[in-house]
Amino acid sequence: MTSQVLVIGGRGRIGSGVVADLLAYTQAKITITGRTPASESQFSNELSPRVQFLALDLAAPHNLETAIAASNLVIHCAGPFRYRDEGVLKTCIAHGVDYLDVSDDRTFTRTAFNYREAAESAGVTAIINTGVFPGISNSMVRQGVEQLDSAEQIHLSYVVAGSGGAGVTVMRTTFLSLQSPFEVWMDGRWKTVKPYTGRETIEFPAPFGRTGVYWFDMPEAFTLAETFPVKTVITKFGSAPDFYNHLTWMAANIFPPALIRQPNFVEFLSHVSHSMTSVTDQFSGTGVAMRAAVQGQKAGKSTCYSSTFVHDNAAIATGMGTGSIAELLLAGELKKPGVWAVEQALPTDLFERAMQSRNITIHQSLS
């Protein structure tokens, strides 16, 4: 039987990347959703014969339940996830439908984990945060931890050029992440840090080179700490060109906190930023680079494992991260009932094979 995949938010930039990967690497029939019927006419000329459009509002639970019940796999791409509840995941569990999402929010992730036992009992595999970072980045860390006899510190660094090929929703997510201090696992205890502080300069693959990165609230900051017995997990993010880093630093550290928490102001910043990147994208590109460094012990010696990833479009890379896991679920090669982060569910051999099939090279070194 041909699998039926429901991609909620599938007409957005990230959702479109997921759909493109599904079309390239699976035989599934795909239903993409948007909130308004007008979207169907806008996108009808671009749809593959295997893709259909469904107008669906997440606030209409009956219609959502009907769409989920008719699917074998649901992929939730309708962010920002700070504004989303667990309704889609709960409905998937109730109907025995596997679930993926591209979430990147700490609170949403914590809430999703509360449904681990329910998903396990229902035989539902639910894997969250499955894009590029978090997502592919988590698997890079697992890949590194498995190279060592013991791991002590994880350091993840990300950089995105301009808009990353994504839409205004990603800009909203960035500014929402600047609103509050967050906890990180440092030296065996939880420590509170301020977003967009602690600048470091990291050497990324070309074309990025040496780029500044800052503390950034990502769910892998705690999922990796819970998955692996390490003393420290560092997650830092930066933008290219570098002047975007300085603007974001100002928003996080100079603007009054009450102002950055105002929804209207976040919308204003998001749209202004998106307009700016639409210009600078022509010069900077829309790529993404990641570096995962794992320090630990190997053969009785202190060793650092390092791996890097680069792609010329962050939105497409996100689609590859999510689409590769969807491919494995649909083929029956990955089945782990419960609710999991990527590093908890995806074996390294399957991850490496999925990346190779997509012509993604992850450069690795030990020193």
GIQUIVEN-V366149 format. One record per pair of residues at least 4 apart in sequence whose C-alpha atoms are under 8 Angstrom apart, sorted by sequence separation. I is the first residue (numbers start at 1). J is the second residue. D is the distance in Angstrom with one decimal. If there is no record, write none. Layout:
# GIQUIVEN-V366149
i->{I,I}
j->{J,J}
d->{D,D}
This chain:
# GIQUIVEN-V366149
i->{10,11,12,13,14,15,16,17,18,19,20,21,22,23,35,37,38,39,40,41,43,47,48,56,60,61,62,63,64,65,66,67,79,80,81,86,87,88,89,90,91,92,93,105,106,107,108,109,110,111,112,115,116,117,118,119,120,129,130,131,132,133,134,135,136,137,138,139,140,141,142,143,144,145,160,163,166,167,168,169,170,171,172,173,174,175,185,186,193,204,205,217,219,220,221,222,223,224,225,238,240,241,242,243,244,245,246,247,248,249,250,251,255,256,257,258,261,262,263,264,265,266,267,268,269,270,271,272,273,274,275,276,277,278,279,280,281,297,298,313,314,315,316,317,318,319,320,321,322,323,324,325,326,327,328,329,340,341,342,343,346,347,348,349,350,351,352,353,354,355,356,10,11,22,23,34,47,79,92,93,103,104,119,120,129,130,131,132,133,145,185,186,203,204,220,225,239,240,249,250,252,255,260,261,280,281,297,298,328,329,340,346,355,356,9,10,22,57,58,68,92,103,119,129,130,145,184,185,203,204,225,239,259,260,296,297,311,328,329,355,8,56,57,92,119,183,184,202,203,204,225,238,295,296,7,10,56,163,183,184,202,203,225,252,295,296,10,183,184,201,202,224,251,295,325,336,89,182,183,201,202,294,295,19,181,182,201,202,222,293,294,7,76,181,182,200,201,221,293,294,334,40,141,181,182,199,200,221,293,40,180,181,199,200,221,292,293,40,180,199,220,291,292,39,179,198,199,291,292,37,178,197,198,218,291,37,74,177,178,196,197,217,290,291,32,34,36,109,137,195,196,215,216,289,290,30,31,32,33,34,35,36,109,195,196,215,216,289,290,11,29,30,31,32,33,34,35,36,194,195,215,216,289,325,10,11,28,29,30,31,32,33,34,35,81,86,193,195,214,215,288,289,5,7,9,10,11,31,33,34,35,68,69,74,76,80,81,82,85,89,213,214,287,288,3,4,5,6,7,8,9,10,64,68,73,74,75,76,77,79,81,84,213,214,287,288,2,3,4,5,6,7,8,9,72,73,74,75,76,77,82,86,90,93,99,103,104,133,213,287,288,2,3,4,5,6,7,8,65,69,71,72,73,74,75,76,77,82,86,93,96,98,99,100,101,102,103,212,213,286,287,288,2,4,6,68,73,75,81,96,97,98,99,100,101,102,103,211,212,285,286,287,69,94,96,98,99,100,101,102,103,211,285,286,68,93,100,101,102,104,211,288,100,101,104,212,324,93,211,324,92,208,212,182,185,89,184,185,178,184,320,177,177,185,188,189,188,241,187,188,240,157,186,187,185,186,185,186,185,186,184,185,184,309,159,196,197,309,196,309,159,308,309,158,307,308,157,196,307,308,195,196,307,306,307,305,306,305,306,6,305,6,15,304,305,14,15,303,304,303,6,4,5,8,4,5,6,7,8,9,10,3,4,5,6,7,8,9,10,3,4,5,6,7,8,9,3,5,7,8,178,179,178,154,151,152,153,156,162,151,152,153,154,155,156,157,158,159,160,161,162,179,151,152,153,154,155,156,157,158,159,160,161,162,152,153,154,155,156,157,158,159,160,161,159,179,208,138,178,179,134,205,134,175,176,204,134,138,204,204,80,79,80,176,82,175,80,80,172,175,172,175,172,171,171,169,168,171,168,171,205,204,205,205,168,167,109,106,163,105,106,105,106,104,105,163,104,162,163,162,227,227,162,163,223,162,224,161,164,165,162,164,165,161,162,163,164,161,162,164,161,162,160,161,160,161,160,159,160,158,159,158,159,158,157,158,156,157,156,157,156,155,156,154,155,154,155,154,153,154,152,153,151,152,153,151,152,151,152,150,151,149,150,144,148,149,150,165,166,144,145,148,149,164,165,166,144,148,149,164,165,141,164,165,13,14,140,141,13,14,137,141,13,160,12,137,148,148,147,144,144,144,140,132,135,132,133,136,131,132,135,131,132,135,130,131,132,131,132,131,132,130,131,130,130,142,141,139,138,139,138,143,142,135,139,139,125,125,126,128,130,124,125,126,127,128,129,130,139,124,125,126,127,128,129,123,124,125,126,127,128,122,123,127,121,120,121,119,120,127,119,120,102,118,119,101,117,100,116,117,115,116,115,116,100,113,112,113,73,73,17,18,21,17,20,21,25,17,18,19,14,17,18,22,26,13,14,17,18,21,25,16,17,21,14,15,18,19,22,14,18,22,3}
j->{14,15,16,17,18,19,20,21,22,23,24,25,26,27,39,41,42,43,44,45,47,51,52,60,64,65,66,67,68,69,70,71,83,84,85,90,91,92,93,94,95,96,97,109,110,111,112,113,114,115,116,119,120,121,122,123,124,133,134,135,136,137,138,139,140,141,142,143,144,145,146,147,148,149,164,167,170,171,172,173,174,175,176,177,178,179,189,190,197,208,209,221,223,224,225,226,227,228,229,242,244,245,246,247,248,249,250,251,252,253,254,255,259,260,261,262,265,266,267,268,269,270,271,272,273,274,275,276,277,278,279,280,281,282,283,284,285,301,302,317,318,319,320,321,322,323,324,325,326,327,328,329,330,331,332,333,344,345,346,347,350,351,352,353,354,355,356,357,358,359,360,15,16,27,28,39,52,84,97,98,108,109,124,125,134,135,136,137,138,150,190,191,208,209,225,230,244,245,254,255,257,260,265,266,285,286,302,303,333,334,345,351,360,361,15,16,28,63,64,74,98,109,125,135,136,151,190,191,209,210,231,245,265,266,302,303,317,334,335,361,15,63,64,99,126,190,191,209,210,211,232,245,302,303,15,18,64,171,191,192,210,211,233,260,303,304,19,192,193,210,211,233,260,304,334,345,99,192,193,211,212,304,305,30,192,193,212,213,233,304,305,19,88,193,194,212,213,233,305,306,346,53,154,194,195,212,213,234,306,54,194,195,213,214,235,306,307,55,195,214,235,306,307,55,195,214,215,307,308,54,195,214,215,235,308,55,92,195,196,214,215,235,308,309,51,53,55,128,156,214,215,234,235,308,309,50,51,52,53,54,55,56,129,215,216,235,236,309,310,32,50,51,52,53,54,55,56,57,215,216,236,237,310,346,32,33,50,51,52,53,54,55,56,57,103,108,215,217,236,237,310,311,28,30,32,33,34,54,56,57,58,91,92,97,99,103,104,105,108,112,236,237,310,311,27,28,29,30,31,32,33,34,88,92,97,98,99,100,101,103,105,108,237,238,311,312,27,28,29,30,31,32,33,34,97,98,99,100,101,102,107,111,115,118,124,128,129,158,238,312,313,28,29,30,31,32,33,34,91,95,97,98,99,100,101,102,103,108,112,119,122,124,125,126,127,128,129,238,239,312,313,314,29,31,33,95,100,102,108,123,124,125,126,127,128,129,130,238,239,312,313,314,97,122,124,126,127,128,129,130,131,239,313,314,97,122,129,130,131,133,240,317,130,131,134,242,354,124,242,355,124,240,245,217,221,126,221,222,216,222,358,216,217,225,230,231,231,284,231,232,284,202,231,232,231,232,232,233,233,234,233,234,234,360,211,248,249,361,249,362,213,362,363,213,362,363,213,252,363,364,252,253,364,364,365,364,365,365,366,67,366,68,77,366,367,77,78,366,367,367,71,70,71,74,71,72,73,74,75,76,77,71,72,73,74,75,76,77,78,72,73,74,75,76,77,78,73,75,77,78,251,252,252,230,228,229,230,233,239,229,230,231,232,233,234,235,236,237,238,239,240,257,230,231,232,233,234,235,236,237,238,239,240,241,232,233,234,235,236,237,238,239,240,241,240,260,289,220,260,261,218,289,219,260,261,289,220,224,290,291,169,169,170,266,173,266,172,173,266,269,267,270,270,270,271,270,270,273,271,274,308,308,309,310,274,274,219,217,274,217,218,218,219,218,219,277,219,277,278,278,343,344,280,281,341,281,343,281,285,286,284,286,287,284,285,286,287,285,286,288,286,287,286,287,287,288,288,288,289,288,289,289,290,290,290,291,290,291,291,292,292,292,293,292,293,293,294,294,294,295,294,295,294,295,296,295,296,296,297,296,297,296,297,292,296,297,298,313,314,293,294,297,298,313,314,315,294,298,299,314,315,292,315,316,165,166,292,293,166,167,290,294,167,314,167,292,303,305,305,305,306,307,307,314,318,317,318,321,317,318,321,318,319,322,318,319,320,320,321,321,322,321,322,322,325,343,343,342,342,343,343,348,348,342,346,348,335,336,337,339,341,336,337,338,339,340,341,342,351,337,338,339,340,341,342,337,338,339,340,341,342,337,338,342,337,337,338,337,338,345,338,339,322,338,339,322,338,322,338,339,338,339,339,340,326,339,339,340,326,330,315,316,319,316,319,320,324,317,318,319,315,318,319,323,327,315,316,319,320,323,327,319,320,324,318,319,322,323,326,319,323,327,330}
d->{7.5,5.7,5.7,6.4,6.5,6.2,6.1,6.4,6.3,6.2,6.3,6.1,5.3,6.8,7.9,7.9,6.7,6.2,5.6,7.9,6.6,5.7,7.9,7.6,6.3,6.0,6.3,6.3,6.2,6.0,6.5,6.8,7.4,7.1,7.8,6.1,6.2,6.2,6.3,6.2,6.3,5.9,6.2,6.1,6.3,6.2,6.1,6.3,6.8,7.6,7.5,6.1,6.1,6.1,6.2,6.1,6.0,7.8,6.3,4.5,4.7,5.3,6.2,6.8,6.3,6.5,6.4,6.0,6.3,6.1,6.2,6.7,7.0,8.0,5.7,7.2,6.4,7.3,6.4,6.3,6.3,6.5,6.0,6.2,6.8,7.1,5.6,6.1,7.9,5.8,5.8,7.4,6.3,5.4,6.7,6.2,6.0,5.9,6.8,8.0,6.6,7.7,6.9,6.4,6.1,6.0,6.2,6.4,6.3,5.9,5.0,5.2,6.8,6.7,6.4,6.7,7.6,6.3,6.2,6.2,6.2,6.0,6.2,6.1,5.9,6.1,6.1,6.2,6.2,6.1,6.9,6.5,5.4,7.4,8.0,6.0,4.8,5.4,6.6,6.2,6.1,6.4,6.3,6.3,6.4,5.6,5.7,6.8,6.3,6.1,6.5,6.3,6.1,6.1,6.2,6.1,5.9,6.6,5.8,7.8,6.9,6.4,6.0,6.2,6.1,6.3,6.1,6.2,6.5,6.3,5.6,3.9,5.5,7.7,7.4,6.7,7.0,7.2,4.8,7.6,7.5,7.7,4.9,7.4,5.5,4.1,6.5,6.2,7.5,7.3,4.7,6.3,8.0,4.8,7.9,6.4,6.0,7.5,7.7,6.5,8.0,6.8,6.5,7.2,7.8,6.0,4.7,6.1,5.2,5.0,6.1,6.6,5.0,6.8,5.8,5.5,7.2,7.9,6.4,6.8,6.6,7.5,6.8,5.6,7.2,6.0,5.5,6.3,5.3,6.1,7.9,5.6,6.8,6.4,5.8,5.4,6.5,5.4,6.5,7.1,7.7,7.0,7.5,6.6,7.3,5.9,5.3,7.9,4.3,7.1,7.5,6.2,7.5,5.4,7.0,7.6,6.9,8.0,5.3,6.3,5.3,6.5,6.4,7.9,5.9,6.4,6.8,4.4,7.1,6.1,5.5,7.2,7.3,4.4,8.0,6.6,6.8,5.4,6.3,5.3,6.3,5.7,6.3,7.7,6.3,5.7,4.4,7.1,7.8,6.7,5.1,7.5,7.7,5.5,6.6,5.5,6.3,6.0,5.6,6.4,7.4,6.0,7.4,4.5,7.4,6.2,5.4,6.6,4.4,7.6,7.1,6.0,5.4,6.6,6.1,5.7,6.6,7.7,7.2,4.6,7.7,7.1,5.3,7.8,7.9,5.5,7.3,5.7,6.4,7.7,5.6,5.4,6.1,6.9,4.5,5.1,7.5,7.5,7.3,4.8,5.5,7.5,5.5,6.6,7.2,7.8,5.4,7.3,7.7,7.4,5.0,7.8,6.2,7.3,5.1,6.1,5.7,6.4,5.9,6.7,5.4,7.2,7.9,5.3,6.0,6.2,5.2,5.5,6.5,6.5,4.9,4.7,4.9,5.1,4.8,5.2,5.0,7.8,7.3,5.3,4.5,5.9,4.2,7.9,4.7,6.7,7.4,6.1,6.4,5.6,6.1,5.6,5.7,4.9,5.7,7.6,7.6,6.7,4.7,6.5,5.7,6.5,6.5,7.1,6.7,5.6,6.5,6.6,5.7,7.2,8.0,7.3,7.7,7.1,7.7,7.7,6.9,5.9,7.1,7.5,5.4,5.2,7.4,5.5,7.5,5.7,6.2,5.9,6.1,6.0,5.4,7.1,7.9,6.5,5.7,6.4,5.9,6.2,6.0,7.1,6.0,7.3,4.7,6.2,5.5,6.4,7.0,4.8,4.9,4.8,4.9,4.9,5.1,5.7,5.6,4.9,4.9,4.7,4.4,5.6,7.0,7.1,7.8,7.1,7.5,6.5,5.8,7.7,4.2,3.8,6.4,5.8,6.2,5.9,6.2,6.1,6.4,7.3,6.4,5.9,6.9,6.6,5.8,6.3,5.3,6.6,7.5,6.3,6.5,5.6,5.9,5.1,6.4,5.8,7.0,6.6,4.7,5.8,7.6,6.1,4.2,5.0,6.9,7.6,7.8,7.6,7.8,8.0,6.5,6.7,6.1,5.1,4.5,5.0,5.1,4.8,7.4,7.2,7.7,7.2,5.0,5.2,7.4,7.5,5.7,5.8,6.4,5.6,5.8,5.2,8.0,8.0,7.8,6.4,7.4,6.3,7.8,6.1,5.3,7.9,7.6,8.0,7.0,7.9,6.5,7.3,5.9,6.2,7.4,7.8,7.9,7.8,7.7,6.5,7.2,7.9,6.1,7.1,8.0,7.0,7.7,7.3,6.2,6.8,7.7,7.7,4.5,6.7,4.9,6.4,7.0,7.6,6.3,5.4,7.0,4.4,5.2,6.5,5.5,7.9,6.9,7.6,7.2,8.0,7.6,7.4,7.4,7.0,5.6,5.2,7.2,5.7,6.9,7.2,6.4,5.3,6.8,6.4,5.3,6.8,6.6,7.8,4.3,5.7,6.4,7.3,5.3,5.8,6.4,7.5,4.6,7.1,5.6,5.7,6.5,6.9,7.9,6.8,5.3,5.7,6.2,7.5,5.6,7.4,5.0,6.0,6.3,6.0,6.2,6.8,6.6,7.6,5.4,4.9,4.8,4.8,4.9,5.0,7.8,6.0,6.7,5.8,6.2,6.1,5.6,4.5,7.9,7.5,6.9,6.0,7.6,7.2,5.4,7.4,7.8,7.3,5.6,7.9,6.8,7.1,4.4,5.9,6.2,5.9,6.0,6.0,6.3,5.7,6.7,5.8,6.0,6.8,5.8,5.4,4.7,4.8,4.6,4.8,4.9,4.7,4.7,5.1,4.6,7.0,6.8,6.0,6.2,6.2,6.3,5.8,6.2,5.3,6.2,6.7,7.0,6.3,7.6,7.1,7.8,6.1,7.4,7.0,7.4,7.7,7.7,6.6,6.4,7.6,7.1,6.8,6.3,6.7,7.4,7.3,8.0,6.4,7.1,5.7,6.6,7.8,6.9,7.4,5.4,5.0,7.8,7.9,6.2,7.1,6.4,6.9,7.1,7.3,7.5,6.6,5.9,7.4,6.8,7.5,6.8,8.0,6.4,6.5,4.6,6.3,6.0,5.5,6.2,5.1,7.2,7.8,7.6,6.7,6.6,6.8,6.8,5.4,7.6,7.4,7.7,5.2,6.4,4.0,7.7,6.0,6.7,5.9,5.6,5.9,5.6,6.7,4.8,8.0,6.9,5.2,5.9,6.3,4.5,5.7,6.6,7.4,5.4,5.9,6.6,4.6,5.7,6.6,7.3,5.2,5.9,6.6,4.7,5.9,6.4,7.3,5.1,5.8,6.4,4.6,5.7,6.6,7.4,5.1,6.7,5.7,6.8,5.9,4.9,4.1,8.0,5.5,6.5,7.5,5.2,7.9,6.5,5.6,7.0,5.8,7.3,7.7,6.6,6.0,5.0,5.8,6.1,5.4,6.2,5.1,7.1,4.7,5.3,6.1,6.1,7.8,7.2,6.4,6.5,7.6,5.2,7.9,7.2,7.1,5.8,7.0,7.3,7.2,7.8,7.9,7.5,6.0,7.3,7.6,7.0,7.6,8.0,5.9,7.7,5.6,7.5,4.5,6.1,4.2,7.8,7.5,7.8,6.5,7.7,7.3,5.4,4.7,7.8,6.0,5.0,5.0,7.7,6.0,7.8,6.7,6.3,5.3,5.3,5.9,7.0,6.0,7.4,6.9,6.2,5.3,7.0,7.3,7.8,7.7,4.2,6.0,5.8,6.3,6.5,6.3,7.0,4.8,5.4,4.7,4.9,5.4,6.9,5.0,6.2,6.5,6.3,5.7,6.8,7.7,7.4,6.2,7.7,4.4,7.9,6.1,4.2,7.3,4.6,7.7,7.2,7.3,6.5,7.6,6.2,7.5,4.5,7.9,7.5,4.5,6.5,7.5,7.6,5.8,6.9,7.1,7.9,7.8,6.1,7.5,6.1,4.8,7.4,5.9,8.0,7.6,7.2,7.3,5.3,6.9,3.8,5.6,6.1,6.5,7.3,4.2,6.6,5.3,6.7,7.6,7.3,7.6,6.7,7.2,6.4,7.6,7.6,6.5,5.5,7.1,7.1}
